[in-house]
Amino acid sequence: MVKNGGAALSRFRKKNVSLFDIVNFLLLLGVVFVMLYPLYYMAIISISSGGPVSRGEVGFYPVDVTWKAYDIIFSSAPIVQAYKNTLLYTSVGVAINLAMTALCAYPLSRSHFYGKNVFAMMIVFTMFFDGGMIPRYLVVDSLGLLNSLWAIVLPPAVNVFYMVMMRTFFQAIPDALIESAHMDGANDWKVFRTIVLPLSAPLFATMTLFYAVGHWNSFFSALIYLNESSKYPVQMILRNIVIQGDMSAQSTEMSGVVGMLVVDQNIKYAVVMVAILPILALYPFLQKYFVKGSMVGSLKG
C-alpha cells in the first residue's frame, strides 16, 4: 500500500501542479457554482411545495417534493400552445437562417465572384448601422406579414456576424478541390451541395445551435409583430408571468390552482425550466462540433 501511495505521489509531482494551478482551479470551481446554482435553485423551487417556498425554507434541497406546478403548466392550454408555437418558430426560423446564410456566404467566399468585396462591405455595413425598429415594422406591415409566422422568422433571416464566420469557413476549402469538380462537369450548385455542405458539418452544427438559441429565447419580435395571444411563443408567456407577477393572469382556468401546494413562484420557475430544457438538451449532441465551428472566425479573416 505504501508503494502504491508513493507511486501516486510521484505521478502527482510529475504533473508539476503549482499553487497557481490550485488557485485557478478553485476560482473556476467558484465561477461554475455561481453560474449553475441559480439554475439549480429554480429547479428545486419548481418541485418544492408552496408552503416552504413562501416561507423561504428552500435553500439547497427541495422541500416536500411535488410536481404539481408542472402538471398545471402542461394542462394549461395557453402554455401548451405557446410551446408548440416556439417549436414551430425555432424549426422554421433555423431552416431559413441556415439556407439564407449559406447562400449568402458561399458566393462571397469564392475568389472568382466579381464584386464580392463590394457586396461584402454592403452587407457588413448593416451590422453596424441599422434602420431601427420603426422602419422595420413599417416594412413588415407593408408586406402584409404582421401577426404571422413570417413576421417572426423572415426579418432575422441572416445574421451578418454568422455569415462572416461561414464565409471564412468556406474560404478555407481548397480552390483546387472545387476546380477539379468543375472540370468533371459539376456546376456551382452541385459543388455546393455535394462538396461544400458535407465538409461544413461542424460549422452548420454550430450555426444551428446559435440560431436555435436566438429564436428560442426571443420574445421581442412577438411583442412587436403579433396581435393574437394564441400565436405567442413560450418566452412571451414567461415575460407576461414575470411582469404581471402571477400565473392566474394568463388564464382564468388557472385562478383556482394557486394555493398552499403551489404558489406563483413555483409556476414561474417551472415555466423557466420548461423553456430552457430543450436548448440544454440540444447542446450535448452538438458539443463535439461547437469548439471547431465557433473558432473558424479566428483562423482567417
N, C-alpha and C positions, 0 to 999 in steps of 0.2 A: 504493500500500500504506500509505503514511503517512496518507493521507486516510482510509482505512478504519479504521486503528487509532485515529485521532483521533475518528472518529465513534463507535466502540465505547466509548472512554474517556468521551466526552461523555454517552452513554446511561447508563453506569455511575454517573456523577456525578449525573445527574438522578434516579436512584433513591434518592439520599441514604442510601447504605449507611454506617452508623456502626460504631464499634468495638463497641458493644453488640450490633448485629446479627451481627457476625462471631463474637464470643464466644458468643452464643446459638446460632448455627449449629454451632459446634464442640462445645458442650456437648450439643446434641441429637444430633449425629452420634455422640458418645461413648455416649449413652444407647441409641441404636439398636444400636450394636455390642455393648454389654453384654447387650442383650435377645436379639439374634439369634445371637450366637456360640455359646451353649450348644446351640441347635437345630442350627446348622451342625456343631458338634463331634460331636453324637450321630449326625448323618447320615454324616460321614466315618468315624467309628469303625465304624458298622454295615456299611460296604462295604470296610473295610480287612482285611488278612489278620490272623489271630490272633497270629502271632509278633510283628510290630511293635507290635500293641496291647498285648500282655502285657509287652513291654519298654519301653513308654511312648514310642515313637518317633513317634507320630502327633500332629501339632500343628495345622498349618493346612491340610495337604493329605492326602488318603488315601494309604496306602502299600500297594502290592501289591493293587490293587483286586480284590475278589471279591464275588460276590452269593450266596455260599453260605449266609449267615445268613438271607437272605430265602427261599431255597429250602427251608431247614429249617422256617421258620415256616409257609410255605404248604403244606408237605407234612405238617404236624403236625395230626392230626385234632382234638385239643382246642382248638387256637388257631383253626382254621378254623370250628369250631362256635361258639366264643365270639364270633368276629367276626359270624357270622350272628345270634347272639342279640342282640348290641349293635345291629345294624341293625334288628332287629325291635323291641326295646325303645325305640329312639330314634324310629322312624317312628310306632309306635302311641302312644307317650307324647306326642310333639309334637302329633299329631292331637287327642288328648284334651285336652291343655293349651290349645290354641287354641280349641277348641269351648267348653270349660267357662269359660275366662277371658272370652271374648267374651259368652257368655250371662249371665255374672255382671255384667260391666261395663256392658253396654248398658242394662238397666233402671235401674241406678243413675245413669246419665248423663242420663236424661230428667226434666225438671222436673215432669211431671205424675204421676210414680210416687209413690204415697202411702207414706210411711215410709222413703224412700230413705236419709235421713240416719241413721236408727236402724240399718238393715241395714248401711250402710257402716261405722259405728262398730263394730258387732259383728264384721265381717269384718277390719277393720284391727286390732282388739284381738288377734286370733290371730297377727298378725305380730310382736307384742312379747311375748306370753305364750303359750308352747307347753306342751302337756300332757307332753311328754317322750317318750323313746324307748320306755320300758316300756309306758305306756298305749297308745301307737300300735301296738306289737307285739301287745298283747292284743286290740286292735280288729281288726287284720288276721287274727289267729288265729281269733277268734270268727266272722268272716265266711267262714272256710274258704279264704282266699286265699294261705296260706303255700305256698311252693315253686311259684309260678305266675307267669305274666306279669303278672297283675293286681296282685300284691303290689308290683311294681316301678313300674307306671305310674299306679295309682289314688291312692295316698297323696299324691304331689306334683301332683295334677291341676290345682290353681290356686295360682299364686304370687301372694300378695297385692300385692306391690310392682308386678308386671307388670300386675295387674288395675287398680291405681290409674292406672298410665300409660295403659292402654287406655281407662279411663273418661274421663280427661282429654282424650284424643283425640276420643272420641265427643261430649263436651260442646262441642267446637269446631265440630261440624257444625251449621249454622243450623237453628233450630227451624222457620223458615218453609218450608224445603225439605221437612221431614218432614210438616208440617201440610198442605202442598199435595198430598203423596202421599196422605194420609188423605182429603182432600177428593175425590180421584179414585177413592176406593173401596179403597185398599190398606190391609190390616190391618198390625199391628205386625210380624208375621213377614215379610211381603212387603217392607215398608220396610227391615227389617234386611238382608234377603237381596239386594235389588235396588239399594239406595241406600247403606246404611251400609258394607257389606262392600266394594263396588268403590272407595269413597272412602278406604278404610283399607288399601290395598295396602302403602304404606311401613311402617305400623305392624305389619302381620302379617308382613312380611318380617323386621323387626327381632325380633319376638317369636319367630319360627321359629328364628332364629339363637340367641337367648338360651336358649330351651328345649332346642334340639338340643345345644348345648354342655353344658348341665347334665346331660342324660340320657347323653350320650356319655362324659362324664368320671366318672359316678357309679359307685362300687363299694360304698359303704356299705350301700345298700339290699339289694344282692345278698348281702353278707356277713351281714346280719341275717335276711333272709326266705327265702333259697334254701338248700336242703339238698343238692341234686344238682349235682355239678361240671359235668355236661353242660348245665346251664342258666346257667352263669356268663357274664357279659359279658366282653369282652376286657380291660377295666380290672381286673377281678378276677384274671384270669390274670397281668396285668402286676404287680399288687400281690404275688401269690404269688411271682413270679420275683424281684422286688426283695427281699422279706423272706427268702425261703429261700436266695437267693444263687446259684442255678444253674438252668439250663434243664432239666437232666435230672430234676429233682424233679417236673416237670409231667407227664412221660410216660416210661414205660420204653423206648419206641421212640427216645427222644432220647439215651439214655445212651451210645451209641457214636459220636455225631457230633461231640462237643466235643473238639477237639484243637488241633493247631498251625494248621490252616487257619481254624478257627472256635473262639473261646473264649466263655466266659459273657458277657463284656462286649459282644461283637458281637451276641449274640442279644438281650440286654436292650435295647440301643439300637435294634436293628432292630424289636423289638416296640413300643417307644415311637414310632418313626417311623410304623409301620403304624397305630398307634392314633390319632395326631393328624393324619395327612394328610387324611382325609376332611373334617374341620372346616376345615382350612386351605384346601382346595379349594372348600368351600362359600362362604366369606367373599367372594371377588371378585364372585360373582354377586349378592350382597345388599348390596354396599358402597354402591351409589348410594342405597339406601333407609335405610342404617344411621344416618347422622347425623340425617336428618329424623325418623325414627321414635324414636330414642333421646332426642331433645330435647323431645318433647311434654310430658314431665312438668314442664319448666321454664317452659312458656308460660302455663299456667293451673292454679290449684290446685283 
